[in-house]
């Protein structure tokens, strides 16, 4: 009974407090910064790549901006971005993708400002490690160690539930076909793949992500484009269904009933926030290790991940529509499998398994970095850190054997708590808007390394 109560309570808080708050703050910041997510995204992309050339420079931080962004994308590219789109279509219809874009782009403005203040207020702990994002904002900006502690607790809950068990369970359930023995073996395989990367700590994870993410994104992109190309004659009809469904105008796809505007909108908003992590503060936490002296530029580079993730979500939606999987009556993972298998034959199932494994693997690694950051706020003890690694790794083989309903609820609660305290830090530090606007206006097309040195905190 308590599980259902927690689920209902979290749904109410998310629907009527958290998501409206994100849209309000995102919309307000979009207006204040004159649509920065549209006008400065390309510049942010160039800054992200520019610092790859400056790894040997003795400036603040331990990893380059590219490595940070790759880690952010690794966290964003979870199994939920594949199966989650099938769920979005089932709950909100094809038009949900339109509102996913709207909410995602508004949320990216919130992420942009949150990353700026997250770097500006980052600080060194007793072990010489940077703590930033909502942690730094709450501790140094708002002088609230209690709120920072709550944020870290919620981040740890999310890391162990949605960041670990849910990812493993999604992969295992796809491959095991209900066999506990097979599920255990797959869980052990994932664990042994994870150990060498996690053993090197957060810096190794971030640098590993920088190497693997282009392959992960490229593989899934090519698979989706292939399926869409095979059914290219259905693209126009799919786009019409998306448009009509987005505004609740008519019934859609193969006789399936139309959806009300409120249902399509709420589904799109919730999936956008979950897919891009724009409101959780996770991005700013990961950025605290960035090799940088310019919070303004670090804010700009965070405009890149939401666009990449939204493109992935859009491709998945098109695959499900043009292949006919959406109107087949299948849901969730089965809808994804049908889309690729009907289009690519036996190879389609292999594509889904590989994509889910890669997406789940990279997401698991990223959330471990967040868990380490959360723990380091409370203690820098090496024994506690080792205990965290052992617990995180030991949990992996059980991910495919557990009833994930409670785990999903815990993940949702953890994410909701992160969003709340992140928004609290943003609201409390809105006074920084003027200084950020001034820095953004001063940016010009000069060499990136020189510009980064010239802008100080």
C-alpha positions as a Markdown table, in Angstrom:
| # | Residue | x | y | z |
|---|---|---|---|---|
| 1 | Unk | 0.0 | 0.0 | 0.0 |
| 2 | Unk | 2.8 | 2.4 | 0.9 |
| 3 | Unk | 4.4 | 1.8 | -2.6 |
| 4 | Unk | 1.2 | 3.0 | -4.3 |
| 5 | Unk | 0.9 | 5.9 | -1.9 |
| 6 | Unk | 4.5 | 7.0 | -2.7 |
| 7 | Unk | 3.8 | 6.6 | -6.4 |
| 8 | Unk | 0.6 | 8.7 | -6.3 |
| 9 | Unk | 2.2 | 11.4 | -4.1 |
| 10 | Unk | 5.2 | 11.7 | -6.5 |
| 11 | Unk | 2.9 | 11.9 | -9.5 |
| 12 | Unk | 1.0 | 14.7 | -7.9 |
| 13 | Unk | 4.1 | 16.6 | -6.9 |
| 14 | Unk | 5.7 | 16.1 | -10.4 |
| 15 | Unk | 2.6 | 17.0 | -12.4 |
| 16 | Unk | 1.4 | 20.1 | -10.4 |
| 17 | Unk | 4.6 | 21.5 | -8.9 |
| 18 | Unk | 7.8 | 20.3 | -10.5 |
| 19 | Unk | 7.0 | 20.3 | -14.2 |
| 20 | Unk | 5.2 | 23.6 | -14.2 |
| 21 | Unk | 8.1 | 25.1 | -12.2 |
| 22 | Unk | 10.5 | 23.9 | -14.8 |
| 23 | Unk | 8.4 | 25.3 | -17.7 |
| 24 | Unk | 8.0 | 28.6 | -15.9 |
| 25 | Unk | 11.7 | 29.1 | -15.1 |
| 26 | Unk | 12.7 | 27.8 | -18.5 |
| 27 | Unk | 10.3 | 30.2 | -20.3 |
| 28 | Unk | 11.3 | 33.1 | -18.1 |
| 29 | Unk | 15.0 | 32.5 | -18.7 |
| 30 | Unk | 14.4 | 32.0 | -22.4 |
| 31 | Unk | 12.9 | 35.5 | -22.6 |
| 32 | Unk | 15.6 | 37.1 | -20.4 |
| 33 | Unk | 18.4 | 35.6 | -22.5 |
| 34 | Unk | 16.6 | 36.2 | -25.8 |
| 35 | Unk | 16.4 | 32.6 | -26.8 |
| 36 | Unk | 19.9 | 31.7 | -26.0 |
| 37 | Unk | 19.3 | 28.0 | -26.7 |
| 38 | Unk | 18.5 | 28.9 | -30.3 |
| 39 | Unk | 20.9 | 31.7 | -31.0 |
| 40 | Unk | 24.0 | 30.4 | -29.2 |
| 41 | Unk | 23.8 | 26.6 | -29.5 |
| 42 | Unk | 26.3 | 26.5 | -32.4 |
| 43 | Unk | 28.7 | 28.7 | -30.5 |
| 44 | Unk | 28.4 | 26.4 | -27.5 |
| 45 | Unk | 29.2 | 23.4 | -29.8 |
| 46 | Unk | 32.4 | 25.2 | -31.1 |
| 47 | Unk | 33.5 | 26.0 | -27.5 |
| 48 | Unk | 33.0 | 22.4 | -26.5 |
| 49 | Unk | 35.3 | 21.1 | -29.3 |
| 50 | Unk | 37.7 | 24.0 | -28.9 |
| 51 | Unk | 39.0 | 23.0 | -25.5 |
| 52 | Unk | 40.0 | 19.6 | -26.8 |
| 53 | Unk | 43.1 | 21.4 | -28.1 |
| 54 | Unk | 44.0 | 22.7 | -24.7 |
| 55 | Unk | 44.3 | 19.6 | -22.5 |
| 56 | Unk | 47.9 | 20.4 | -21.5 |
| 57 | Unk | 47.1 | 23.9 | -20.3 |
| 58 | Unk | 47.5 | 24.4 | -16.5 |
| 59 | Unk | 44.0 | 25.7 | -15.9 |
| 60 | Unk | 41.3 | 24.9 | -13.4 |
| 61 | Unk | 39.7 | 21.4 | -13.4 |
| 62 | Unk | 40.7 | 17.9 | -14.4 |
| 63 | Unk | 38.8 | 17.2 | -17.6 |
| 64 | Unk | 38.0 | 19.1 | -20.8 |
| 65 | Unk | 34.6 | 20.4 | -21.7 |
| 66 | Unk | 34.2 | 17.8 | -24.4 |
| 67 | Unk | 34.8 | 15.0 | -21.9 |
| 68 | Unk | 32.2 | 16.6 | -19.6 |
| 69 | Unk | 29.6 | 16.9 | -22.4 |
| 70 | Unk | 30.3 | 13.3 | -23.4 |
| 71 | Unk | 29.6 | 12.2 | -19.9 |
| 72 | Unk | 26.4 | 14.3 | -19.8 |
| 73 | Unk | 25.3 | 12.6 | -23.0 |
| 74 | Unk | 26.2 | 9.2 | -21.6 |
| 75 | Unk | 23.8 | 9.9 | -18.7 |
| 76 | Unk | 21.1 | 11.2 | -21.1 |
| 77 | Unk | 21.4 | 8.3 | -23.5 |
| 78 | Unk | 19.6 | 5.8 | -21.1 |
| 79 | Unk | 17.4 | 2.9 | -22.1 |
| 80 | Unk | 14.5 | 5.2 | -21.3 |
| 81 | Unk | 15.3 | 7.3 | -24.4 |
| 82 | Unk | 14.5 | 4.2 | -26.5 |
| 83 | Unk | 11.7 | 2.4 | -24.6 |
| 84 | Unk | 10.6 | 5.8 | -23.1 |
| 85 | Unk | 9.5 | 7.0 | -26.5 |
| 86 | Unk | 7.4 | 3.9 | -27.0 |
| 87 | Unk | 5.8 | 4.7 | -23.7 |
| 88 | Unk | 5.3 | 8.3 | -24.7 |
| 89 | Unk | 3.5 | 7.3 | -27.9 |
| 90 | Unk | 1.3 | 4.8 | -26.0 |
| 91 | Unk | 0.4 | 7.4 | -23.3 |
| 92 | Unk | 0.3 | 10.7 | -25.3 |
| 93 | Unk | 0.2 | 9.7 | -29.0 |
| 94 | Unk | 2.6 | 10.8 | -31.8 |
| 95 | Unk | 2.1 | 14.5 | -30.9 |
| 96 | Unk | 4.0 | 14.0 | -27.7 |
| 97 | Unk | 7.3 | 14.5 | -29.6 |
| 98 | Unk | 6.3 | 18.1 | -30.4 |
| 99 | Unk | 5.9 | 19.0 | -26.7 |
| 100 | Unk | 9.0 | 17.0 | -25.9 |
| 101 | Unk | 10.8 | 19.5 | -28.1 |
| 102 | Unk | 9.0 | 22.5 | -26.6 |
| 103 | Unk | 9.7 | 21.4 | -23.0 |
| 104 | Unk | 13.2 | 20.2 | -23.8 |
| 105 | Unk | 14.2 | 23.6 | -25.3 |
| 106 | Unk | 12.7 | 25.6 | -22.5 |
| 107 | Unk | 14.4 | 23.3 | -20.0 |
| 108 | Unk | 17.8 | 23.8 | -21.8 |
| 109 | Unk | 17.6 | 27.5 | -20.8 |
| 110 | Unk | 17.2 | 26.5 | -17.2 |
| 111 | Unk | 20.2 | 24.1 | -17.7 |
| 112 | Unk | 22.2 | 26.9 | -19.2 |
| 113 | Unk | 21.7 | 29.3 | -16.3 |
| 114 | Unk | 22.0 | 26.5 | -13.7 |
| 115 | Unk | 25.4 | 25.4 | -15.2 |
| 116 | Unk | 26.7 | 29.0 | -15.1 |
| 117 | Unk | 25.9 | 29.5 | -11.4 |
| 118 | Unk | 27.0 | 25.9 | -10.7 |
| 119 | Unk | 30.5 | 26.6 | -12.0 |
| 120 | Unk | 30.5 | 30.1 | -10.5 |
| 121 | Unk | 29.8 | 28.8 | -7.0 |
| 122 | Unk | 31.8 | 25.6 | -7.1 |
| 123 | Unk | 34.3 | 25.0 | -4.3 |
| 124 | Unk | 37.1 | 22.7 | -3.3 |
| 125 | Unk | 36.4 | 20.2 | -0.5 |
| 126 | Unk | 38.9 | 18.9 | 2.0 |
| 127 | Unk | 40.4 | 16.5 | -0.6 |
| 128 | Unk | 40.9 | 19.2 | -3.2 |
| 129 | Unk | 37.9 | 18.1 | -5.3 |
| 130 | Unk | 35.4 | 20.5 | -6.9 |
| 131 | Unk | 31.8 | 20.3 | -5.8 |
| 132 | Unk | 29.5 | 22.4 | -8.0 |
| 133 | Unk | 26.1 | 22.5 | -9.5 |
| 134 | Unk | 23.2 | 22.8 | -7.0 |
| 135 | Unk | 25.6 | 21.6 | -4.3 |
| 136 | Unk | 27.9 | 24.6 | -4.7 |
| 137 | Unk | 24.9 | 27.0 | -5.3 |
| 138 | Unk | 23.2 | 25.9 | -2.1 |
| 139 | Unk | 26.3 | 25.9 | 0.1 |
| 140 | Unk | 28.2 | 28.9 | -1.2 |
| 141 | Unk | 25.4 | 30.9 | -2.9 |
| 142 | Unk | 22.5 | 30.5 | -0.5 |
| 143 | Unk | 24.4 | 29.4 | 2.6 |
| 144 | Unk | 22.2 | 26.3 | 3.1 |
| 145 | Unk | 24.1 | 23.2 | 3.9 |
| 146 | Unk | 20.9 | 21.4 | 4.9 |
| 147 | Unk | 19.3 | 21.9 | 1.4 |
| 148 | Unk | 22.6 | 20.7 | -0.2 |
| 149 | Unk | 22.5 | 17.6 | 1.9 |
| 150 | Unk | 19.0 | 16.8 | 0.8 |
| 151 | Unk | 19.9 | 17.3 | -2.8 |
| 152 | Unk | 22.8 | 14.9 | -2.4 |
| 153 | Unk | 20.6 | 12.3 | -0.7 |
| 154 | Unk | 18.1 | 12.5 | -3.5 |
| 155 | Unk | 21.0 | 12.2 | -6.1 |
| 156 | Unk | 22.3 | 9.0 | -4.3 |
| 157 | Unk | 18.8 | 7.5 | -4.4 |
| 158 | Unk | 18.4 | 8.3 | -8.1 |
| 159 | Unk | 21.9 | 6.9 | -8.9 |
| 160 | Unk | 21.2 | 3.5 | -7.3 |
| 161 | Unk | 17.7 | 3.1 | -8.6 |
| 162 | Unk | 17.1 | 4.8 | -12.0 |
| 163 | Unk | 20.9 | 5.0 | -12.7 |
| 164 | Unk | 21.7 | 1.4 | -11.9 |
| 165 | Unk | 19.0 | -1.1 | -11.3 |
| 166 | Unk | 16.5 | 0.3 | -13.9 |
| 167 | Unk | 19.2 | 0.4 | -16.6 |
| 168 | Unk | 20.4 | -3.2 | -15.9 |
| 169 | Unk | 16.8 | -4.5 | -15.7 |
| 170 | Unk | 15.9 | -3.0 | -19.1 |
| 171 | Unk | 18.8 | -4.8 | -20.8 |
| 172 | Unk | 18.3 | -8.1 | -18.9 |
| 173 | Unk | 14.6 | -8.3 | -19.5 |
| 174 | Unk | 15.2 | -7.9 | -23.2 |
| 175 | Unk | 17.7 | -10.7 | -23.4 |
| 176 | Unk | 16.8 | -13.2 | -20.7 |
| 177 | Unk | 13.2 | -14.1 | -21.8 |
| 178 | Unk | 12.2 | -14.7 | -18.2 |
| 179 | Unk | 15.0 | -17.1 | -17.3 |
| 180 | Unk | 16.5 | -16.2 | -13.9 |
| 181 | Unk | 19.7 | -18.1 | -14.8 |
| 182 | Unk | 20.2 | -16.1 | -18.0 |
| 183 | Unk | 19.3 | -12.9 | -16.2 |
| 184 | Unk | 21.9 | -13.6 | -13.6 |
| 185 | Unk | 24.6 | -14.3 | -16.2 |
| 186 | Unk | 23.8 | -11.1 | -18.2 |
| 187 | Unk | 23.9 | -9.1 | -14.9 |
| 188 | Unk | 27.3 | -10.6 | -14.1 |
| 189 | Unk | 28.6 | -9.8 | -17.6 |
| 190 | Unk | 27.6 | -6.2 | -17.2 |
| 191 | Unk | 29.2 | -6.1 | -13.8 |
| 192 | Unk | 32.5 | -7.4 | -15.2 |
| 193 | Unk | 32.4 | -4.9 | -18.0 |
| 194 | Unk | 31.8 | -2.0 | -15.6 |
| 195 | Unk | 34.5 | -2.9 | -13.0 |
| 196 | Unk | 37.6 | -1.8 | -15.0 |
| 197 | Unk | 36.1 | 1.6 | -15.8 |
| 198 | Unk | 34.7 | 2.4 | -12.3 |
| 199 | Unk | 38.0 | 1.2 | -10.7 |
| 200 | Unk | 39.7 | 4.3 | -12.1 |
| 201 | Unk | 37.3 | 6.7 | -10.5 |
| 202 | Unk | 35.2 | 9.6 | -12.0 |
| 203 | Unk | 38.0 | 10.9 | -14.3 |
| 204 | Unk | 38.4 | 7.6 | -16.0 |
| 205 | Unk | 34.7 | 7.3 | -16.4 |
| 206 | Unk | 34.5 | 10.7 | -18.0 |
| 207 | Unk | 37.3 | 10.0 | -20.4 |
| 208 | Unk | 35.9 | 6.6 | -21.3 |
| 209 | Unk | 32.6 | 8.3 | -22.1 |
| 210 | Unk | 34.4 | 10.8 | -24.4 |
| 211 | Unk | 35.7 | 7.8 | -26.4 |
| 212 | Unk | 32.5 | 5.7 | -26.6 |
| 213 | Unk | 29.7 | 8.2 | -26.9 |
| 214 | Unk | 30.4 | 9.1 | -30.6 |
| 215 | Unk | 30.2 | 5.4 | -31.4 |
| 216 | Unk | 27.0 | 4.9 | -29.3 |
| 217 | Unk | 25.2 | 7.8 | -30.9 |
| 218 | Unk | 26.5 | 7.0 | -34.4 |
| 219 | Unk | 25.4 | 3.4 | -34.2 |
| 220 | Unk | 21.9 | 4.2 | -33.1 |
| 221 | Unk | 21.6 | 7.1 | -35.6 |
| 222 | Unk | 22.5 | 4.9 | -38.5 |
| 223 | Unk | 20.1 | 2.1 | -37.4 |
| 224 | Unk | 17.2 | 4.6 | -37.1 |
| 225 | Unk | 18.0 | 6.3 | -40.5 |
| 226 | Unk | 18.1 | 2.8 | -42.2 |
| 227 | Unk | 14.6 | 1.9 | -40.9 |
| 228 | Unk | 13.2 | 5.3 | -41.8 |
| 229 | Unk | 14.7 | 5.0 | -45.3 |
| 230 | Unk | 13.2 | 1.5 | -45.8 |
| 231 | Unk | 9.7 | 3.0 | -45.0 |
| 232 | Unk | 10.4 | 6.4 | -46.6 |
| 233 | Unk | 7.0 | 6.3 | -48.3 |
| 234 | Unk | 5.4 | 6.6 | -44.8 |
| 235 | Unk | 7.3 | 9.7 | -43.6 |
| 236 | Unk | 4.8 | 12.3 | -44.8 |
| 237 | Unk | 1.9 | 10.4 | -43.2 |
| 238 | Unk | 3.8 | 10.1 | -40.0 |
| 239 | Unk | 4.6 | 13.8 | -39.9 |
| 240 | Unk | 0.9 | 14.6 | -40.4 |
| 241 | Unk | 0.0 | 12.3 | -37.5 |
| 242 | Unk | 2.5 | 14.1 | -35.3 |
| 243 | Unk | 1.1 | 17.5 | -36.2 |
| 244 | Unk | -2.6 | 16.6 | -35.8 |
| 245 | Unk | -2.0 | 14.7 | -32.5 |
| 246 | Unk | 0.1 | 17.4 | -31.0 |
| 247 | Unk | -2.9 | 19.8 | -30.8 |
| 248 | Unk | -5.5 | 17.1 | -30.3 |
| 249 | Unk | -7.1 | 17.8 | -33.7 |
| 250 | Unk | -7.9 | 14.3 | -34.8 |
| 251 | Unk | -7.5 | 10.6 | -34.3 |
| 252 | Unk | -4.2 | 9.2 | -35.4 |
| 253 | Unk | -2.3 | 6.2 | -36.8 |
| 254 | Unk | -4.3 | 3.2 | -37.8 |
| 255 | Unk | -7.6 | 3.9 | -36.2 |
| 256 | Unk | -6.1 | 4.5 | -32.7 |
| 257 | Unk | -8.1 | 7.2 | -30.9 |
| 258 | Unk | -6.9 | 10.8 | -30.7 |
| 259 | Unk | -5.5 | 12.2 | -27.4 |
| 260 | Unk | -6.6 | 15.3 | -25.6 |
| 261 | Unk | -4.3 | 18.3 | -25.7 |
| 262 | Unk | -3.6 | 18.1 | -22.0 |
| 263 | Unk | -2.6 | 14.4 | -22.1 |
| 264 | Unk | -0.3 | 14.9 | -25.1 |
| 265 | Unk | 1.3 | 18.0 | -23.5 |
| 266 | Unk | 1.8 | 16.4 | -20.0 |
| 267 | Unk | 3.3 | 13.3 | -21.6 |
| 268 | Unk | 5.7 | 15.4 | -23.7 |
| 269 | Unk | 6.8 | 17.6 | -20.8 |
| 270 | Unk | 7.5 | 14.6 | -18.5 |
| 271 | Unk | 9.4 | 12.7 | -21.1 |
| 272 | Unk | 11.5 | 15.8 | -22.1 |
| 273 | Unk | 12.5 | 16.5 | -18.5 |
| 274 | Unk | 13.4 | 12.8 | -17.9 |
| 275 | Unk | 15.3 | 12.4 | -21.2 |
| 276 | Unk | 17.4 | 15.6 | -21.1 |
| 277 | Unk | 17.9 | 15.9 | -17.3 |
| 278 | Unk | 17.5 | 19.7 | -17.8 |
| 279 | Unk | 15.9 | 20.3 | -14.5 |
| 280 | Unk | 17.7 | 17.9 | -12.2 |
| 281 | Unk | 21.0 | 19.7 | -11.8 |
| 282 | Unk | 22.9 | 16.5 | -12.8 |
| 283 | Unk | 24.6 | 18.4 | -15.7 |
| 284 | Unk | 25.9 | 21.1 | -13.5 |
| 285 | Unk | 27.2 | 18.5 | -10.9 |
| 286 | Unk | 29.2 | 16.8 | -13.7 |
| 287 | Unk | 30.5 | 20.1 | -14.9 |
| 288 | Unk | 32.2 | 20.9 | -11.6 |
| 289 | Unk | 35.3 | 19.0 | -12.8 |
| 290 | Unk | 35.5 | 21.0 | -16.1 |
| 291 | Unk | 38.8 | 22.5 | -17.0 |
| 292 | Unk | 37.7 | 26.0 | -17.3 |
| 293 | Unk | 37.9 | 29.6 | -15.9 |
| 294 | Unk | 34.7 | 30.8 | -17.7 |
| 295 | Unk | 31.3 | 29.9 | -16.2 |
| 296 | Unk | 29.6 | 31.7 | -19.1 |
| 297 | Unk | 31.2 | 29.4 | -21.7 |
| 298 | Unk | 30.5 | 26.4 | -19.6 |
| 299 | Unk | 26.9 | 27.4 | -19.6 |
| 300 | Unk | 26.9 | 27.7 | -23.4 |
| 301 | Unk | 28.3 | 24.2 | -24.0 |
| 302 | Unk | 25.4 | 22.7 | -22.0 |
| 303 | Unk | 23.1 | 23.8 | -24.8 |
| 304 | Unk | 24.5 | 21.0 | -27.0 |
| 305 | Unk | 23.3 | 17.8 | -25.1 |
| 306 | Unk | 19.6 | 18.6 | -25.1 |
| 307 | Unk | 19.6 | 19.1 | -28.9 |
| 308 | Unk | 21.4 | 15.8 | -29.5 |
| 309 | Unk | 19.0 | 13.9 | -27.1 |
| 310 | Unk | 16.0 | 15.4 | -28.7 |
| 311 | Unk | 17.2 | 14.4 | -32.1 |
| 312 | Unk | 17.5 | 10.8 | -30.8 |
| 313 | Unk | 14.0 | 10.9 | -29.4 |
| 314 | Unk | 12.7 | 12.3 | -32.7 |
| 315 | Unk | 14.4 | 9.5 | -34.7 |
| 316 | Unk | 12.9 | 6.9 | -32.4 |
| 317 | Unk | 9.5 | 8.3 | -32.8 |
| 318 | Unk | 9.7 | 8.3 | -36.6 |
| 319 | Unk | 11.0 | 4.7 | -36.5 |
| 320 | Unk | 7.9 | 3.6 | -34.5 |
| 321 | Unk | 5.5 | 5.5 | -36.7 |
| 322 | Unk | 6.8 | 4.7 | -40.2 |
| 323 | Unk | 7.4 | 1.1 | -39.4 |
| 324 | Unk | 3.8 | 0.6 | -38.2 |
| 325 | Unk | 4.9 | -0.6 | -34.8 |
| 326 | Unk | 2.9 | 2.2 | -33.1 |
| 327 | Unk | -0.4 | 1.0 | -34.5 |
| 328 | Unk | 0.4 | -2.7 | -33.9 |
| 329 | Unk | -0.9 | -2.8 | -30.4 |
| 330 | Unk | 2.5 | -3.5 | -28.8 |
| 331 | Unk | 3.8 | -1.4 | -26.0 |
| 332 | Unk | 7.1 | -0.5 | -24.4 |
| 333 | Unk | 10.1 | -2.7 | -25.4 |
| 334 | Unk | 7.9 | -5.0 | -27.6 |
| 335 | Unk | 7.0 | -2.0 | -29.7 |
| 336 | Unk | 10.7 | -1.2 | -30.2 |
| 337 | Unk | 11.5 | -4.8 | -31.1 |
| 338 | Unk | 8.7 | -5.0 | -33.6 |
| 339 | Unk | 9.8 | -1.7 | -35.3 |
| 340 | Unk | 13.4 | -2.9 | -35.9 |
| 341 | Unk | 12.7 | -6.6 | -36.4 |
| 342 | Unk | 9.9 | -6.0 | -39.0 |
| 343 | Unk | 12.2 | -3.7 | -40.9 |
| 344 | Unk | 15.6 | -5.4 | -40.6 |
| 345 | Unk | 14.7 | -9.0 | -39.9 |
| 346 | Unk | 16.8 | -11.0 | -37.4 |
| 347 | Unk | 19.3 | -8.2 | -37.5 |
| 348 | Unk | 16.7 | -5.8 | -36.0 |
| 349 | Unk | 16.6 | -7.7 | -32.7 |
| 350 | Unk | 20.4 | -7.5 | -32.5 |
| 351 | Unk | 20.3 | -3.8 | -33.1 |
| 352 | Unk | 17.9 | -3.3 | -30.2 |
| 353 | Unk | 20.0 | -5.4 | -27.9 |
| 354 | Unk | 23.2 | -3.6 | -28.7 |
| 355 | Unk | 21.6 | -0.2 | -28.5 |
| 356 | Unk | 20.0 | -1.0 | -25.1 |
| 357 | Unk | 23.2 | -2.4 | -23.8 |
| 358 | Unk | 25.3 | 0.5 | -24.9 |
| 359 | Unk | 22.8 | 3.1 | -23.7 |
| 360 | Unk | 22.3 | 1.4 | -20.3 |
| 361 | Unk | 26.0 | 0.8 | -19.8 |
| 362 | Unk | 27.0 | 4.5 | -20.4 |
| 363 | Unk | 24.1 | 5.8 | -18.2 |
| 364 | Unk | 25.1 | 3.5 | -15.4 |
| 365 | Unk | 28.7 | 4.8 | -15.5 |
| 366 | Unk | 27.6 | 8.5 | -15.5 |
| 367 | Unk | 25.3 | 8.0 | -12.5 |
| 368 | Unk | 28.1 | 6.4 | -10.6 |
| 369 | Unk | 30.0 | 9.7 | -11.0 |
| 370 | Unk | 27.0 | 11.5 | -9.6 |
| 371 | Unk | 26.8 | 9.1 | -6.7 |
| 372 | Unk | 30.5 | 9.8 | -5.9 |
| 373 | Unk | 29.9 | 13.5 | -6.0 |
| 374 | Unk | 26.9 | 13.2 | -3.7 |
| 375 | Unk | 28.9 | 11.1 | -1.2 |
| 376 | Unk | 31.9 | 13.4 | -1.2 |
| 377 | Unk | 29.7 | 16.2 | 0.1 |
| 378 | Unk | 29.2 | 14.2 | 3.3 |
| 379 | Unk | 32.7 | 12.7 | 3.6 |
| 380 | Unk | 35.9 | 12.4 | 1.6 |
| 381 | Unk | 36.9 | 9.2 | 3.4 |
| 382 | Unk | 38.6 | 6.8 | 0.9 |
| 383 | Unk | 37.1 | 3.8 | 2.7 |
| 384 | Unk | 33.6 | 5.2 | 2.3 |
| 385 | Unk | 34.3 | 5.8 | -1.4 |
| 386 | Unk | 35.5 | 2.3 | -1.8 |
| 387 | Unk | 32.4 | 1.1 | 0.0 |
| 388 | Unk | 30.3 | 3.1 | -2.5 |
| 389 | Unk | 32.0 | 1.4 | -5.5 |
| 390 | Unk | 31.5 | -2.0 | -4.0 |
| 391 | Unk | 27.8 | -1.4 | -3.3 |
| 392 | Unk | 27.2 | 0.1 | -6.7 |
| 393 | Unk | 28.9 | -2.8 | -8.5 |
| 394 | Unk | 27.5 | -5.5 | -6.3 |
| 395 | Unk | 24.0 | -4.3 | -7.1 |
| 396 | Unk | 24.3 | -4.8 | -10.8 |
| 397 | Unk | 23.8 | -8.6 | -11.0 |
| 398 | Unk | 20.6 | -8.3 | -9.1 |
| 399 | Unk | 19.1 | -5.6 | -11.4 |
| 400 | Unk | 17.5 | -8.2 | -13.7 |
| 401 | Unk | 16.1 | -10.2 | -10.8 |
| 402 | Unk | 14.3 | -7.5 | -8.8 |
| 403 | Unk | 10.8 | -6.3 | -9.1 |
| 404 | Unk | 11.5 | -2.9 | -10.6 |
| 405 | Unk | 8.2 | -1.3 | -9.8 |
| 406 | Unk | 9.5 | 0.0 | -6.4 |
| 407 | Unk | 12.8 | 0.9 | -7.9 |
| 408 | Unk | 11.1 | 3.0 | -10.6 |
| 409 | Unk | 9.1 | 4.8 | -7.8 |
| 410 | Unk | 12.3 | 5.4 | -5.8 |
| 411 | Unk | 14.0 | 6.7 | -9.0 |
| 412 | Unk | 11.1 | 9.1 | -9.7 |
| 413 | Unk | 11.2 | 10.3 | -6.1 |
| 414 | Unk | 14.9 | 10.9 | -6.2 |
| 415 | Unk | 14.7 | 12.7 | -9.5 |
| 416 | Unk | 11.8 | 14.9 | -8.2 |
| 417 | Unk | 13.8 | 15.8 | -5.2 |
| 418 | Unk | 16.8 | 16.8 | -7.3 |
| 419 | Unk | 14.6 | 18.9 | -9.5 |
| 420 | Unk | 13.1 | 20.7 | -6.5 |
| 421 | Unk | 16.3 | 21.7 | -4.9 |
| 422 | Unk | 18.0 | 22.6 | -8.2 |
| 423 | Unk | 15.1 | 24.9 | -9.0 |
| 424 | Unk | 15.4 | 26.3 | -5.5 |
| 425 | Unk | 19.0 | 27.2 | -6.1 |
| 426 | Unk | 18.2 | 28.8 | -9.5 |
| 427 | Unk | 15.4 | 30.9 | -8.0 |
| 428 | Unk | 17.6 | 32.0 | -5.1 |
| 429 | Unk | 20.4 | 33.1 | -7.4 |
| 430 | Unk | 18.4 | 34.8 | -10.2 |
| 431 | Unk | 20.3 | 37.9 | -9.3 |
| 432 | Unk | 23.2 | 36.6 | -11.4 |
| 433 | Unk | 21.3 | 37.1 | -14.6 |
| 434 | Unk | 22.6 | 40.6 | -15.2 |
| 435 | Unk | 26.3 | 39.6 | -14.9 |
| 436 | Unk | 25.7 | 36.5 | -17.1 |
| 437 | Unk | 24.0 | 38.6 | -19.8 |
| 438 | Unk | 26.9 | 41.0 | -19.8 |
| 439 | Unk | 29.4 | 38.2 | -20.3 |
| 440 | Unk | 27.3 | 36.6 | -23.0 |
| 441 | Unk | 27.0 | 39.9 | -24.9 |
| 442 | Unk | 30.8 | 40.3 | -24.7 |
| 443 | Unk | 31.5 | 37.0 | -26.4 |
| 444 | Unk | 32.7 | 37.4 | -29.9 |
| 445 | Unk | 34.3 | 35.3 | -32.6 |
| 446 | Unk | 37.9 | 35.3 | -31.2 |
| 447 | Unk | 40.1 | 32.3 | -30.6 |
| 448 | Unk | 38.5 | 30.1 | -28.0 |
| 449 | Unk | 41.5 | 29.5 | -25.8 |
| 450 | Unk | 42.2 | 33.2 | -25.6 |
| 451 | Unk | 38.6 | 34.0 | -24.8 |
| 452 | Unk | 38.5 | 31.3 | -22.1 |
| 453 | Unk | 41.5 | 32.8 | -20.4 |
| 454 | Unk | 40.2 | 36.3 | -20.6 |
| 455 | Unk | 36.9 | 35.6 | -18.9 |
| 456 | Unk | 37.2 | 35.1 | -15.1 |
| 457 | Unk | 34.7 | 34.0 | -12.5 |
